[in-house]
Amino acid sequence: MRILTVIKQVPDSNASIKVKTDGSGVEEAGLKTVCDPFDEFGIELAVQLREKRSDVDEIVAICLGGEKATDVIRTALAMGADRAIHVCDPKFENTNELFAAHTIAQAVAKDEKGFDLILCGKYNIDLDSGAVGPALAEFLDLPHVGAVQSLDVADDGCSLVARRRIEGAEEVVNCKLPALLTIEKGLVNPRYPSLPNLMKAKKKPVGKLTSAELPDIDASTAGTDLIEITPPPPRPECKFIEGEPEEMARELVRLLREEAKVV
């Protein structure tokens, strides 16, 4: 069994995000980036499957991103991936997730052996969207199960049973392999890469693909265009009400009715 995990470099959730003055994107200068937390669930699940099974031959991580994405690729390798594919080219620098899925699909198709299981995070925390996984499955013509919270792979490695939460119930899906899954929070707890594994990761192979190796990439597959990114409006100053309890209550009601207009 060969497993592919799709990873993405995103801003650290604790970082201070600043939008460019022209609204074209996020200011990247000095911005700390990490591997998307949901993608780490996919890496961890792949590693745990290898620890439990004897038929997992290889775990490959694939990342679409600029040169800085090397850091998150090394994180995936330190967590247990055997090798990585870095899809890196200025022509691929498009924030549209459908275009990203199409580009990754072209890279995956170049692998002659193919993959039995492809794992993605449920969504990415930067654009707060979950289109890459389902779109990738469509481009590769694979069955897809989203937001998986429990997984059992058959002993023969030919099928799986996935469980996912739906409104008011749990859905159980039987699926033949190869397939693509997007992983929900709670299925696994990602391990923290140890220093020795981080050092070993530097020696693991990382193949790079550019537009020269992927000539079928077409920006028209994007489907949508990013028009503008705007920061949220600043929070109003907090008002403090002083006085006796009855006076404070009356003033609070007045403010809620006349200024906030919520009562």
N, C-alpha and C positions, 0 to 999 in steps of 0.2 A: 504493500500500500504506500502510495506517495501522497503527501499532504502539502498543500500550498496555503500559506497564510498571507493575506493582503494587509499591509501596514501603511500608515500615513504619518507624516510629520505635522504636528499641530502646535499652536502656542500653548505653553503651560497654563493650566487653569488658574494658577495663582499669579500669573504675570499681569502687569498693567498693560492693557491693550489700548493702542492709540490708532485712530483712523487717519489715513492720509488726507491732507487738506483738499485734494480734488475728489475724494470719495471713491477712488479707484480700488482701494483695498486697505489692508492693515499695514502700519508702519513696522517694517521688519528689523530696522537697525536696533541692535541691542536687545531684541526680543528673545527670551528663552523659549526653546521649543522642545517637545518631547514626543515620544511615540503615543499615538492616540490610545487612551486607556481602554476603550472597547476593542481595539485591535490587539492589545496585549492579552485580552481574554482568549482570542483565537490562537495566539502563539502558545499560551499556557495549555489550552486544551489539546493542541497538537502534541506537545511534549508529554502530557499525561497519557495520551493514547499510546505513544511509543513506549512509555514505561510499563503500561499494562499489557501490551500486545507484542508478539514477536514478529509480526508481519509488516510493521511500519519500516519501510526501507529508507525513506528520506523525508525530511521536512525542509521546505524551501520557503523563504520569505521574499515577497516582491513589493517594491516601493516605487511609486511614481513621485518624483520630486527633484529639486535642485541639488547642488553639491552638498549643501548643509544637511540633507537627509541622510548622509553617511552616518551621522551620530545615531539616529533611530534604527538604522539597519544593523549597526553594531550591537545595539541593545537587543534586537531580536535574535541575533546570533549568540549573544551571551546567555539569553534565556533558554537556548537549546536548538535553534534552527541550525541545520547543517551547512547551508549556503544561502546566498541571497542573489536576487536580480534587481539591479537598480536601473529603472527606466528614467533616463536623465537626458534632457535636451531642451533648449529654449523653446522649441516648437511645441513642447508638451506643457508649457507653463500656462495652463488654462484652469481657472477655478471651477469650471463647469463639471459636475460629477458624471454626466453622461459621456462627455468627451474623455474623462479620466477612465471610466469603465471600458470604453471602446479601445483606448490605448493599451490598457492592461490586458484586455482580451487578445489583442494582436500579439503581445509579448508572450502570453500563455500559450497561444497557438503554435509558437515557434518551438516549444518543447516537444520533441518527437515521442517521448514516453507517455506524456499526458499525466494528469493527476486524478486520483480517485476521490479526493476530498479537498474542497476549497473552503477556507474559513475566513470570514470577515467580521469586523465589529458590527453591531447593530446599526450604529451611525457614527459619524465623526463629530467631535465636540466643537470644531471650528465653525463650520457652516450649519451645524445642528440639523443635518440632513442624513437620510439613510438610503440614498439612491444608488450608491456605487455597487453594493452587493447584489441587489435584484437586477440591476442593469447588466452587470457582468455576467450573471447567470443567463440572461437573455442573449447576450452577444455570443456566449459559448454554447448556447442551446442545451443548458443543464437544468435539471429540477432544482428548485430553491425552497428552503424552509427558513423563515425569518424569525428573529428574536427567540432563539432556542434557549431553553432553560434547563433541559435535561437531555442527555444523549446516550444511546446504547447502540454500538456497532455490532452487527452479527459476527459470530465466530468465523464465518467463512469470508468476511470482509466484502460481501457483495451487496449488503443493504444495511439500513439503520432505522432506528425508531427514535424520533425526536419529539419532545414535549415543549409546548409553548403556551403561555398564558393568553387567553382571550377574555373578552368582557364576560365576567360571571362564570367562567369555566376554564378548564384546561383542555387544550387540543392535542391529540396524539397523532403523529404523522408517520406513516411507514413509507420509506423512500429507498429506491435502488441507487446504488453507486455506479458511476460518479455523480456527485451532487455538490451543491454550494449551500453553506449554512451561514447565517449571520447570528452572532452570539450575543446574548443578553447578559447584563450584569448579574452576578450571583451564581452562574454555572460553575466557575472556577475562580480561584484567587491567584492572580499572577505572582510568580516568585520574583524576588529581588535579585538581580544578577550579582553574583559574588565577584570579588576582585580577580580571583584566578580565572573565572569564566570570561570576564571582560578582557583579560589579557589573551586568552585562547581565541576569542572572537576576532582579534586582529589578524589571525593567521587563516581564518576560514575564507573560502573563495567568495568573491562578490563579482558577478558578471554585470557589465554595463551594456545597455541597449540605447541606441540613439535613433534619430529619424532615418539615418542611413540603413539601419537594420529593420526598421518598421516603415516601409514605404507606403503602406496602405492607410496610414493615418489621415483622416480628413476632418478638418475643423467643423465641417457642416454637420457632423454627427452630434455636435453639442446639443442642439435642440433648443437651448435657452441661452440668454445672454445676461451677464451681471451688469446691471445699469449703474448702481451706486450702493455704497455702504455708508451708513450714517450712525454715529454714536447715539446712545439713548440720551434723552434730555436730562439736564442736571436735576438732581433732587432738590426740592424746595427746602428752605431752612426749617428746622424744627421749632415749633412754637411751644413755649412753656406757659401754663396757666397758673396763676397764683391767687391766693385768697382762701376764704372759708370753703368747706366742701360744697355747700349749696351754691355759692357764687361760682365756683369752678365748674360745677355741673351745668349751670345755666349758660355760662360762657362757652363751654364745649359744644352744647347743643346749637348755640347760635353760629359758631364757626362751622360746624358740620352742615348746617342748613344754608347759611348765606355765602360762605366762601368755598367750602368743599362741594356743596350742593349734592350731598349723598343721602340726606334725609328730608 
